[in-house]
């Protein structure tokens, strides 16, 4: 077992590793074999306050630090991730049940986002804007917001913590990170360890491992943070947005999805099958962009279904440490029960199981369902597990209607032999992201990432990080004298 789970099983506040002072512990389990990885005494409201106050104190000097010096921290952090890639990979496999393929995918993206953070430190630019008043100079400065609170999820914890933490810090802010209770090391203290070893001054990044049962809304309501960046479910996201609005904070919400992968009548069926299987089953389907629904034109439905089912049956479920494993465990028993409940509900509603794997502890084998009634609520909700719904359609108009018939609008994909037909189709879909002749699961460091409808508010990546983690300040200078009416 990685030393991370012994060395980093603490709170990280004001540059110091220390135990929480709560009355109970968060137990970190390996979801595959239920091995106890770590025990962390939770942080209380007092520690949340200490973390935010430390970030507030450290931020002023950090914001005044030459951005080229700030940049050097992220250059070093990137080198450290590269040097420690093997042990970080083992930690991802142990703590969240990620397969070796998934761990490599997450680490590849994490390195890309650190490379972007290096450049982001130098990105803020000021402007001088004309004035209708003679002799007046209008300067607009791009300045850090101050302190950012980050709440990260369990599915890609290392990547999705870094994705907000690194840009917020690069742009001159302080940060307090609250990782998911199921991934406190990979999504929390490991990030602090790497950035600390890279030379980030103490106090700028703080990690509190805690639970709302202990702290309530203290993380959101605290007066210090000006922005809360939250990645998670739309149910919790709605609450985060409400609390933030009531306290005049900005919220960046990257929420759930119910993406569709659409196969039109002129698609390359074999290629579409490969894209659809990956898009649904990567990381056990525990991905916000995953293709919950696979919509197939009836003209190619029989061929597609036969090949899709055949490929799904080849996916090996088991120990995520085995390089041959494609489907590892879901994150915990509650998730396993929820996925099982979805399958049982679908069958009760009249669906047919073309593939129905077994469930053993947290190992949920793939399932392929078809024939779900058009009015089923299951077709409109997010399913965070290895279950695919195959839905036939007649022509493009029906496909567009079906894709949009959901409260979510995160990602999606369409397969067609005509790229421009695909682009025209994509423009009609109410999502923040859509992909032509590819999968639904994509993230790139300089492309705006985010959703519409219940899938979130705001965007991350590239220049949108400036909008997320800085604010604009107008300073005018009157050269000469203004005239006043009295």
Helices and strands as residue ranges (DSSP letters): H 4-7, E 11-13, E 16-18, E 25-29, E 36-41, H 45-64, H 67-83, H 85-96, H 100-120, E 127-129, E 136-144, E 147-151, H 157-170, E 174-178, G 181-183, I 185-189, H 190-197, E 205-207, H 212-215, H 218-221, E 227-231, H 234-246, E 250-254, E 259-263, H 269-281, G 282-285, E 291-297, H 298-312, H 333-348, E 352-356, E 359-360, E 363-364, E 367-370, G 377-380, E 387-393, H 395-404, E 408-409, E 413-415, H 419-427, E 435-436, E 452-453, E 456-457, H 464-469, E 470-478
